[in-house]
Amino acid sequence: MQFSSVSRGLSVLAASLILAACGQETTAPAATKTVDAPAAQESASVAPLKVGFVYVGPTGDAGWTFAHDNGRKLVEETFGKLVETTYVESVAEGADSERVINQLAKSGNKLIFTTSFGYMNPTLKVAKRYPDVAFEHASGYKRSDNVGTYFDRAYEGRYLAGIVAGKMTKSNVIGYVGSFPIPEVVRGINAFTRGAQSVNPDISVKVVWVSSWYDPGKEREAAETMILQSADIITQHTDSPGPINAAESKGVYAIGYNSDMSSFGKNAHLTASIHNWGPMYVAKTQAVLDGTWKAEDSWPGVKEGIVDLAPFHADVPQDVQDYVNTQKQAIADGSLHPFAGPVINQAGDVVVAADSVMADGDLLGFSWYVKGVEGDLPKN
């Protein structure tokens, strides 16, 4: 879900203005429950449902696109000969993406997943030409009769990963490699910080922005800079294993993102906040097969199994693992929310009262740091 010069997410204010102009509602995403698809009944007499995927990065990025492609593979494994999947990787936004999306629809794909924010308008344009095709756009906010949108509550996994960091740091300094200062990323930084603070109020989080979703060199350099500034745990909101490589080579710990990145840092990688897109992709494919698919806005998380943590490193004590799993269950059953009040900003102001929970609309428009994050938030 990457792009060159625009963000993967927009502030609620900006989104509201745009949607108002388009005559659309600006409701926050509601979590959609995923369902287990029944065992596929393969039949040679029925033409397979063709399902297309458009990726902004390479499938081998170990991050965002890699996670989406794992979801595609689960669709194939689940439905067998009932489906036929196709993907196109490293597709730039703009005219090129419209061409690729159009070609997938023209080629007979009846369900198409476009997995980058910058594909939003091209997806809508193509959808008008093919009203009998179901389109699903990742992280967008514009919908039509045959265009649905989806994302996941990644901030829940960030909070849990923050607990691990808060328990494992010795310097109380954590380094965070950021991509772009947009609500999606800021939300993750804040959730991670709050998770760490929930077990270690003395921690501080340093952020270095690399202005890219996938640039292994820049990501590694940013991580090394923060390690020089006493960070003994590195995490990221970028797509390459560059920060993990840096932590491994410098002898500090790391927490990955998007997928399990432990193979890139066997000594460093404590865990990762991961996207498990497969169940959602299976459910949406089943809906098309059943004729029940609707253009909805989906925002599932830990409860639905779409957000999770990678396996823990052996260095993470068992009592820490047990505590994190307890907190994970609390998020799933609704007794814990990563942004339950009091939520305090950098200036020390209480933004969310102790008896309140931050609303989804406010989460989608995060434009400020919580207490514990160092430095100023750059203007997007």
BADO-589759 format. One line per field, with one value per residue (C-alpha): chain; x, y, z. Coordinates in steps of 0.5 Angstrom, whole numbers, always signed. Example, Ala and Ser with C-alpha at 12.3 -4.5 7.8 and 13.67 -1.06 7.14 Angstrom:
zamar = (A;A)
px = (+25;+27)
py = (-9;-2)
pz = (+16;+14)
# end
This chain:
zamar = (A;A;A;A;A;A;A;A;A;A;A;A;A;A;A;A;A;A;A;A;A;A;A;A;A;A;A;A;A;A;A;A;A;A;A;A;A;A;A;A;A;A;A;A;A;A;A;A;A;A;A;A;A;A;A;A;A;A;A;A;A;A;A;A;A;A;A;A;A;A;A;A;A;A;A;A;A;A;A;A;A;A;A;A;A;A;A;A;A;A;A;A;A;A;A;A;A;A;A;A;A;A;A;A;A;A;A;A;A;A;A;A;A;A;A;A;A;A;A;A;A;A;A;A;A;A;A;A;A;A;A;A;A;A;A;A;A;A;A;A;A;A;A;A;A;A;A;A;A;A;A;A;A;A;A;A;A;A;A;A;A;A;A;A;A;A;A;A;A;A;A;A;A;A;A;A;A;A;A;A;A;A;A;A;A;A;A;A;A;A;A;A;A;A;A;A;A;A;A;A;A;A;A;A;A;A;A;A;A;A;A;A;A;A;A;A;A;A;A;A;A;A;A;A;A;A;A;A;A;A;A;A;A;A;A;A;A;A;A;A;A;A;A;A;A;A;A;A;A;A;A;A;A;A;A;A;A;A;A;A;A;A;A;A;A;A;A;A;A;A;A;A;A;A;A;A;A;A;A;A;A;A;A;A;A;A;A;A;A;A;A;A;A;A;A;A;A;A;A;A;A;A;A;A;A;A;A;A;A;A;A;A;A;A;A;A;A;A;A;A;A;A;A;A;A;A;A;A;A;A;A;A;A;A;A;A;A;A;A;A;A;A;A;A;A;A;A;A;A;A;A;A;A;A;A;A;A;A;A;A;A;A;A;A;A;A;A;A;A;A;A;A;A;A;A;A;A;A;A;A)
px = (+0;+5;+6;+10;+8;+1;+0;-3;-8;-11;-13;-21;-22;-19;-23;-29;-28;-27;-33;-37;-36;-37;-44;-41;-42;-35;-37;-31;-30;-33;-30;-32;-32;-29;-31;-28;-30;-32;-28;-28;-32;-27;-31;-28;-35;-35;-31;-26;-27;-22;-19;-14;-9;-5;+1;+5;+12;+15;+13;+19;+20;+19;+13;+7;+7;+9;+4;-2;+1;+1;-6;-7;-4;-9;-14;-11;-10;-17;-21;-17;-20;-26;-21;-15;-11;-7;-2;+2;+7;+11;+5;+6;+0;-3;-4;+0;-4;-11;-8;-6;-13;-17;-13;-15;-22;-22;-18;-24;-23;-29;-26;-20;-16;-12;-7;-5;-8;-6;-10;-16;-18;-16;-20;-26;-25;-24;-30;-35;-33;-34;-40;-41;-34;-33;-27;-24;-19;-14;-14;-18;-25;-29;-34;-39;-44;-38;-32;-31;-25;-21;-16;-14;-13;-6;-5;-7;-1;+3;+1;+2;+9;+10;+9;+15;+19;+18;+20;+26;+29;+35;+37;+29;+30;+27;+28;+22;+24;+18;+16;+11;+8;+1;-5;-4;+4;+3;-3;+2;+8;+3;+0;+7;+9;+3;+4;+11;+9;+4;+9;+15;+13;+21;+21;+22;+21;+26;+23;+27;+23;+26;+20;+19;+16;+21;+28;+33;+39;+35;+31;+38;+41;+36;+36;+44;+43;+38;+42;+48;+43;+42;+36;+37;+31;+29;+22;+19;+13;+17;+17;+24;+28;+33;+32;+32;+39;+42;+40;+43;+49;+50;+48;+41;+34;+29;+21;+19;+13;+8;+10;+15;+22;+26;+30;+33;+35;+36;+39;+35;+28;+24;+17;+13;+6;+4;-2;-6;-10;-11;-18;-21;-19;-22;-28;-29;-28;-33;-38;-37;-38;-44;-47;-47;-41;-43;-39;-37;-32;-28;-23;-22;-16;-14;-21;-22;-15;-13;-8;-3;+4;+10;+13;+17;+24;+27;+30;+23;+22;+16;+12;+13;+10;+4;+3;+3;-2;-7;-7;-8;-14;-17;-16;-20;-26;-26;-24;-18;-17;-10;-13;-17;-17;-13;-9;-4;-1;+7;+5;+2;-5;-11;-14;-18;-21;-20;-27;-27;-24;-22;-27;-25;-26;-20;-16;-17;-14;-8;-4;+0;+4;+3;+7;+14;+15;+21;+21;+16;+12;+13;+8;+5)
py = (+0;+5;+11;+16;+23;+22;+18;+12;+15;+22;+26;+25;+33;+32;+26;+29;+35;+31;+26;+32;+34;+27;+27;+21;+19;+19;+14;+10;+3;-2;-9;-14;-21;-26;-33;-40;-42;-49;-54;-53;-58;-58;-59;-59;-57;-50;-45;-42;-35;-31;-27;-21;-18;-11;-10;-4;-7;-14;-20;-21;-15;-19;-13;-11;-14;-20;-21;-19;-25;-30;-28;-29;-36;-38;-37;-42;-47;-46;-46;-50;-51;-47;-40;-38;-32;-27;-22;-16;-14;-7;-3;+5;+9;+13;+12;+5;+2;+4;+0;-6;-6;-5;-11;-15;-14;-14;-21;-24;-23;-22;-20;-15;-13;-7;-6;+1;+7;+11;+6;+9;+13;+9;+3;+7;+9;+2;+0;+4;+0;-6;-6;-14;-14;-14;-9;-9;-3;-3;+3;+7;+11;+12;+7;+5;+0;-5;-2;-4;-2;-5;-5;-8;-5;-6;-1;-7;-11;-5;-4;-11;-11;-4;-8;-13;-7;-4;-10;-12;-5;-4;+4;+6;+8;+5;+7;+7;+8;+11;+12;+18;+22;+20;+18;+11;+11;+16;+12;+6;+10;+12;+5;+2;+8;+7;-1;+0;+6;+1;-3;+2;+9;+11;+9;+14;+13;+16;+17;+18;+19;+16;+18;+12;+5;+1;+3;-2;+2;+8;+4;+1;+8;+10;+5;+5;+13;+11;+6;+11;+15;+9;+6;-2;-4;-2;-2;+0;+2;+1;-6;-8;-12;-7;-4;-12;-13;-6;-9;-16;-13;-8;-13;-10;-12;-11;-12;-13;-11;-13;-21;-25;-22;-27;-30;-23;-23;-29;-26;-19;-21;-21;-21;-17;-14;-18;-17;-24;-22;-29;-30;-24;-25;-32;-29;-24;-29;-34;-28;-27;-35;-35;-29;-25;-20;-13;-6;-5;-2;-7;-6;-12;-13;-18;-21;-23;-26;-21;-17;-22;-22;-27;-32;-30;-30;-35;-29;-26;-29;-33;-29;-23;-28;-30;-23;-20;-26;-24;-17;-20;-24;-17;-13;-19;-19;-12;-11;-7;-2;+1;+8;+8;+14;+18;+19;+25;+28;+31;+37;+34;+35;+30;+29;+23;+23;+17;+14;+15;+11;+14;+14;+11;+17;+20;+14;+15;+22;+22;+28;+29;+25;+22;+23;+19;+20;+25;+31;+34;+31;+33;+36;+31)
pz = (+0;-2;-7;-9;-7;-3;+3;+4;+9;+9;+15;+17;+16;+9;+7;+10;+5;-1;+1;+2;-5;-8;-4;+0;+7;+12;+17;+20;+18;+22;+23;+19;+21;+17;+16;+14;+7;+7;+3;-4;-8;-14;-21;-28;-31;-28;-30;-24;-21;-24;-18;-20;-15;-16;-12;-11;-9;-11;-8;-5;-1;+6;+8;+5;-2;+1;+6;+1;-3;+2;+3;-5;-4;+2;-3;-8;-3;+0;-7;-11;-18;-16;-17;-21;-19;-22;-20;-22;-18;-18;-21;-20;-19;-24;-31;-31;-25;-29;-35;-31;-27;-33;-37;-31;-31;-39;-38;-34;-27;-23;-17;-16;-10;-11;-5;-5;-3;-10;-14;-11;-17;-22;-19;-19;-26;-28;-24;-28;-34;-31;-27;-27;-23;-16;-14;-7;-5;+1;+5;+1;+3;-4;-5;-11;-12;-14;-10;-3;+1;+7;+12;+18;+26;+25;+31;+36;+34;+35;+42;+43;+40;+44;+51;+48;+47;+54;+57;+54;+53;+58;+55;+55;+48;+42;+35;+30;+22;+19;+12;+11;+17;+15;+20;+19;+21;+26;+29;+29;+33;+38;+39;+40;+45;+49;+49;+51;+57;+59;+62;+63;+63;+63;+55;+50;+42;+37;+30;+23;+17;+11;+6;+3;+4;+1;+1;+4;+4;+7;+12;+15;+15;+19;+24;+25;+26;+32;+35;+35;+40;+45;+42;+44;+40;+33;+30;+23;+19;+12;+8;+8;+13;+13;+20;+22;+18;+22;+29;+27;+25;+31;+37;+39;+38;+33;+32;+25;+21;+16;+16;+21;+19;+24;+18;+17;+24;+28;+34;+34;+32;+38;+34;+29;+28;+22;+17;+16;+10;+8;+12;+9;+2;+3;+6;+0;-5;-2;-2;-10;-11;-7;-10;-3;-4;-2;-3;+4;+9;+13;+19;+22;+27;+33;+34;+27;+27;+21;+26;+30;+32;+30;+34;+40;+40;+45;+49;+51;+58;+59;+63;+58;+53;+57;+59;+52;+50;+56;+53;+46;+49;+52;+46;+42;+47;+48;+55;+53;+47;+46;+46;+52;+56;+59;+52;+53;+48;+48;+51;+57;+55;+56;+49;+51;+58;+63;+62;+54;+48;+42;+37;+30;+26;+31;+30;+22;+23;+28;+27;+33;+38;+45;+51;+50;+43;+42;+37;+32;+27;+20;+16;+11)
# end
